[in-house]
């Protein structure tokens, strides 16, 4: 058998000193990998059982066109999602083009003029700010007289329960809880923390809709927010639940009334879930879902690997290598634009697609500063595939996520470190 380390050095241009340093860190985190594997097995069996329960058959892989009436595969996939997430109903559609789009549909479908949205976890992700109207954009919810209120986290990143209680009022119709950190320097919330928050909110106003932005969080734990009181959970299929095989799509799962409201907004009043052709991609959506627990496990291992490497190099990381994880995102505070750009360029070098491309910061729509994004993905924008992105502004946090397998995530992190080493930005 050919020597693996020699193969890496010879074929990926990795300095032996860099490789030895990384392999030393890998040995120190193996106990975390065993824990991830236990969670993965549970989630894999949960997905398998949902498919068996709904009598999944190859007849469900047939394509529909036009209106998409009586699409058996689409309807069965939505039942599978509802069973996996323990909800009354689910909307799983290729017509939902992103997580932001799915969240927009869920919000617009369940809010009316005069209603108010409350975020009890601080400012939401950049692209959702335009949807709500925090940042002025055409067609925002603010233009339809839907108002917004926000309660920031405390300095220790805990929930400000006193502030939340004061913010809830007669207009509060929906509470949006972002599970993942987005571009904020804060921990992502565990399902247990979300349960505590929802319980508190419901004790104040029982009929408020609690919606969780579940992006990046699916299958990281053995339970989901919908298991602990969330009325709606929303996510993207080109993140965790698509398993790297879904070419497009999003999901909205939860109580029947709220899912139906979202469906009427996605299609048209009176049509709802009854229409929407799948155009032959149902197999990819279903098979991707089946693979998702394994793919998420690889992403998590890569994130922990990166966390250990950069923490030991003296950088601030969130979460650290031993903390409980609630999503696949690893944040590293790299202290300078040069470090961020070099790391992202190194991640790109480790990609299967466009490895020869050199990413540079650019003025990306929906963001208030230049952003650099590294992703050599089979599906454009798929962040369950290895990627790294960062706003180019202090304190220069880079957000790494994804990896269709642990071994790919591993070499990607190593090439990221190697690029920084070559540029003289780190010492090993």
Helices and strands as residue ranges (DSSP letters): H 4-12, H 16-28, H 30-53, G 58-61, H 72-84, E 89-93, H 99-110, E 116-119, H 126-132, G 141-144, E 147-150, H 161-167, E 172-178, H 191-204, E 209-213, G 225-227, E 232-236, G 240-242, E 250-254, H 256-266, G 272-274, H 282-312, E 316-318, E 330-333, H 337-349, E 371-375, E 387-391, E 397-401, H 406-422
